[in-house]
Amino acid sequence: MCALAWTEVSLTGSWFRISAQIVEIAYRMYDEAPKQDSLRTVTLDALTRALWSAWRETQERERQQ
């Protein structure tokens, strides 16, 4: 979930999707789509949704500064 893009998160729908992965081969990092059976949509519980919402607001404030 490192570098999970906000476009992959729905705070109103309470879910996030993992649709990309970073793999390391011979000390180099590559972005690629995960195997078809590895695509995941994960439901967020209320506490996690609230924490992520607060974090998103913090990021927006920092971006504006």
Phi, psi and omega per residue, in radians:
M1 nan 0.112 3.063
C2 -1.069 2.374 3.094
A3 1.074 0.578 3.068
L4 -1.117 2.143 -3.108
A5 -1.326 2.536 3.121
W6 -1.113 -0.376 3.080
T7 -1.166 -0.273 3.130
E8 -1.707 0.143 -3.092
V9 -2.132 2.359 3.008
S10 -2.117 1.789 3.124
L11 -1.294 -0.509 3.090
T12 -1.314 -0.574 3.118
G13 -1.584 -0.127 3.114
S14 1.066 0.862 3.079
W15 -2.624 2.834 2.933
F16 -2.428 2.736 -3.060
R17 -2.133 2.399 3.024
I18 -1.831 1.882 -3.066
S19 -2.192 0.160 3.094
A20 -2.601 2.761 3.100
Q21 -2.486 2.730 3.067
I22 -1.971 2.207 3.121
V23 -2.070 2.649 3.111
E24 -1.960 2.191 3.091
I25 -2.286 2.114 3.137
A26 0.899 0.829 3.080
Y27 1.164 0.272 3.050
R28 -2.031 2.502 -3.116
M29 -1.720 2.397 3.128
Y30 -2.298 2.415 2.989
D31 -1.585 2.379 3.054
E32 -2.762 2.805 3.082
A33 -1.238 2.457 3.093
P34 -1.240 2.892 3.057
K35 -0.968 2.595 -3.057
Q36 -0.922 -0.686 -3.127
D37 -1.381 0.006 3.130
S38 -1.748 -0.135 3.069
L39 -1.089 2.339 -3.073
R40 -2.379 2.440 2.899
T41 -2.038 2.164 -3.024
V42 -2.013 2.326 3.117
T43 -1.411 2.395 3.101
L44 -1.657 2.409 3.011
D45 -1.408 2.936 -3.041
A46 -1.049 -0.721 -3.125
L47 -1.145 -0.808 3.140
T48 -1.101 -0.724 3.108
R49 -1.051 -0.750 3.125
A50 -1.136 -0.729 3.124
L51 -1.139 -0.760 3.128
W52 -1.151 -0.649 3.108
S53 -1.105 -0.776 3.096
A54 -1.106 -0.700 3.129
W55 -1.134 -0.708 3.116
R56 -1.101 -0.731 3.089
E57 -1.083 -0.718 3.088
T58 -1.061 -0.787 3.121
Q59 -1.068 -0.727 3.128
E60 -1.106 -0.760 3.103
R61 -1.071 -0.780 3.128
E62 -1.113 -0.665 3.136
R63 -1.136 -0.633 -3.133
Q64 -1.258 -0.477 3.136
Q65 -1.302 nan nan
